[in-house]
């Protein structure tokens, strides 16, 4: 049975970078195999991991909906869809990636999310860890695609708005009674220390961050040059902070 980690938060909070550094830690410590799930329609986890994405769940479903795929005789549509979805998996040593993406037409988010959840649940049985990078905001929570999670990491940037988004995500998880064993708040892009206004908002909303991740120019440079975050040096401030946090969480 795999241990599942989901990353959520508002746009611009650095969710994908955090997810990538979690995967980096797991790979460095040889606790694989690891299944990475990019559940954000604006998919970029593959780029952060240095993996080339050829197909997505959304495109496979789009082909089915437009009858582009001819189903061989003797097999039903559902079984053949599951077979075609396996083409989406990007396989590397110790790490595999599945990317949700989206179809070409409008309103192509919900169905791919539901299919992705079922597909990921079946795949996860073959992995020690599953790390899911979710889309920004809270829509994935209301669609109940982020549940049956061992560790939900709610990421905020170093801002009052980010902290308020964390509170809304926390409250929605409780309201929907989602199956989440544990939640942890992480404040990202922190300068030398937390701003007093951010601290005040954290206290007002009764949020106790489990960890802070310092603002790291190396992460920015790697993203700018499209270099895999897996290749960041061990001395990176963000790498050290995430590694320390994950070691305590697990």
Order of alpha helices (4+ residues) and beta strands (2+ residues): beta-alpha-beta-alpha-alpha-alpha-beta-beta-alpha-beta-alpha-beta-alpha-beta-alpha-beta-alpha-alpha
